[in-house]
Amino acid sequence: MQNCLKRQFSVSGLQPTIRKSDLSLTKVPDNKKYVQILHINGNHWVTVSNINAFTSKVKNDRVFIYDSMFFNTITLDLKKKICSLVRPEKDKFEFVAMDILQQSNNNDCGLHAIANTVEILHGFDPVDSNFNTRIMRKHLLQCLDNGIITRFPQLGKCRKRYVNAEKLVVKENISCDCRMPSEQTSEDLIKCSLCHKDLRSSSANTKQHLQTSAKTITKLVSFSIYAVCLFVFFNDSVTKIFVT
């Protein structure tokens, strides 16, 4: 499905997620708009996007989450997958769950995720969307047959939009070279002696980071010892000249 949307719309993201249950998503380019459907918690589909979510012209530090079965919490699994996609550069990142139409059963999360993604790609806000849930599957099949994904049919009126459509905002600390949320206990974090950055012991990047820091420290110590010896040598030589 996302490959089909990728061919139709020029936007970052839209990576296949069938084999992307882990954290191996390709990083989206900085300062580029993206939309992505994610499979989370082993049994649920959601849409995430930064479109209309910029708080800075330079960095991506905010993401909108469109979850059709939202239980007033943003799981760690979802946060990790978003961070795998974005790799935030800032140490603070905002996860924003939007107030959207909720599904009426336990089976249609995938349909809603696709429908919300299509709304965003067509320039509409899913917060206003009021899908005709009875014909969503039929519409999707027709789109796939035609090879063009169009907006899902809506009921007569838009949903009532509240003044603040942001249902939940979570500001998370992002740490380590892996740029993941630091929700784990502090015991999982170690501090680099050189840059004093918090690093996650389970991260694949930590060992390389510490090895590089250790080499740098060794060079700095060697240079300091050499400088001290050089200073002592010249100081001693100057002293002998003046004495003689």
C-alpha angles and dihedrals in degrees: 000000000000090000088055091051090046090060091050101043132044103225137115122255120032091127120167109264104187090092095026100083089124128059098276098111115138113251113254115232116267117259092014124121114247140181123192137177110215132196108219139180090009095279113048141073126211137168123234128186143161095210107129087001100100117125093171134035091222109042138037103233102149138053133190117224120205107195118170092196102043119170097185094267136093108217124225090238090059092046091051093050091049091049090048088056098042105026092205115227095201122074091232123060131177123220109196121192110204127218102246139152110293123222118249097220142029097257109058103069091108092052092049092047090054092044092050091047091051090050091055093046091051091052099258131124115243088211088074096043121114104182123201093237094190094070102031095106092046091051092049092051091050091051092051091049091050094043092230124098112217131180116288115251115268133209118248099272131043117241114269105267115218122218089251112037092182104102097184132005119195119186109203133192111236115206144170129031088283088066094223128149111273098226094127120096119280088248087075091058126079126186124235111235092216106044097015090228118154110245129191111237091214093054117108090220095056097077092051091045092052093045091052091047091049091052090048092049091049090052091048092050092047091049091048092051090048091049092050092049090048091050092049091048095051092041090053091047093051090048092053091050093054092044093052 
